[in-house]
Amino acid sequence: MKRVSLLLAVALGLATAVSARPAVIECWFVEDAGGGKLAKKPAALLLRQGAESPPPRPDLAPERYLKVHDPAGTLQAAFRQYPRDAPAPRCEMSLYVPLPASAKWLSGLTPEQSCPRALDGTWLMVSMSSPFLSLSSLLRPQSEPQPEPALITMATAVLTVFTHTPTPRIRIGQDALLDLSFAYMPLTPKAATSLAPGPPPFGLEWRRQHLGKGHLLLAVTPGLNGQVPAAREGAVAFAAWDDDEPWGPWTGNGTFWLPAVKPSQEGTYLATVHLPYLQGQITLELAVQSLSGPSLEDGIGLFLSAFLLLGLLKALSWAAAYLATQNPTEKKLE
Ligand SMILES: *[C@@H]1O[C@H](CO)[C@@H](O)[C@H](O)[C@H]1NC(C)=O
């Protein structure tokens, strides 16, 4: 490749040390209620389950109580570094419609004219966000809830994208490394199609959102030929699948590297992983801290000392006022 993109295959070792939590993520199903309004209904995702049957949730409609089949183990892996005592991430889900990517440089991903019939039917896009995790997953629910003791709908995680550093804070002049992991399990096994075994081509793009407009910083299409826009601002991505299974699931790394960050590079970053008719996107907030100016911690320190000083001054003036009001009464008593 003539791009400044580095293709690195890194063994992920997902099988090791998968944390035992969380089992259930409470979520909101958000849909358009018409008239520019959104309706929110409670939902829950069962991520992990032992031998016992799922706990009954009479408060949820069966189609919004989802038992997630996650062949790549990505949702569990995403929570591996999640602090035990941190609040659960905010979770929302909505209906998703498979569409080809609009960018010309991604047209090679969907050479066939129409969306394969296998993708027909319901799709859900789940988004989770917290200071420790930003995650997006495309779920394919089964059409009928399982008549288990608890009514629950099975759903397969087809494409999942996440980062452990949703709010990176980088000192001015330092390099920013924005981590991004993803996983894909095709709905139609490649064995059943004419495609060659092994991980498929994909598209990765990183954008910065500025004044409502996305600026493309980096675009790569590992495994595809064709022109992609040149990388900007010296950006590099580690865009590669980590494993070489013939039929999937596959996990990949799309970590983004921006050299010597400047204050103007602060802002919202959008990372998108493209597979045929499916897109997984997450956002990150990059803060650039100045060297001369106070960092947040210093800022808090300054604020606290100012606060204490103010308190002291107040106490002194209160004492002075007290003395001033005391004196006349003392005089009166004399
Ligand atoms: C992805 O690649 C970057 C750069 O090599 C590395 O630092 C990071 O640990 C990798 N992420 C995973 C999950 O392996």
The ligand as an SDF file (V2000), in Angstrom:
LIG
                    3D

 14 14  0  0  0  0  0  0  0  0999 V2000
   -4.0240   -2.2720   18.3470 C   0  0  0  0  0  0  0  0  0  0  0  0
   -2.8110   -1.8140   17.7950 O   0  0  0  0  0  0  0  0  0  0  0  0
   -2.1140   -0.8840   18.6040 C   0  0  0  0  0  0  0  0  0  0  0  0
   -0.8920   -0.4570   17.8530 C   0  0  0  0  0  0  0  0  0  0  0  0
   -0.0810   -1.5350   17.5590 O   0  0  0  0  0  0  0  0  0  0  0  0
   -1.7640   -1.5040   19.9480 C   0  0  0  0  0  0  0  0  0  0  0  0
   -1.1260   -0.5420   20.7490 O   0  0  0  0  0  0  0  0  0  0  0  0
   -3.0330   -2.0070   20.6300 C   0  0  0  0  0  0  0  0  0  0  0  0
   -2.7060   -2.6670   21.8160 O   0  0  0  0  0  0  0  0  0  0  0  0
   -3.7930   -2.9240   19.6930 C   0  0  0  0  0  0  0  0  0  0  0  0
   -5.0720   -3.2300   20.3240 N   0  0  0  0  0  0  0  0  0  0  0  0
   -5.4320   -4.4580   20.6450 C   0  0  0  0  0  0  0  0  0  0  0  0
   -6.7640   -4.5800   21.2920 C   0  0  0  0  0  0  0  0  0  0  0  0
   -4.7290   -5.4310   20.4200 O   0  0  0  0  0  0  0  0  0  0  0  0
  1  2  1  0
  1 10  1  0
  2  3  1  0
  3  4  1  0
  3  6  1  0
  4  5  1  0
  6  7  1  0
  6  8  1  0
  8  9  1  0
  8 10  1  0
 10 11  1  0
 11 12  1  0
 12 13  1  0
 12 14  2  0
M  END
$$$$
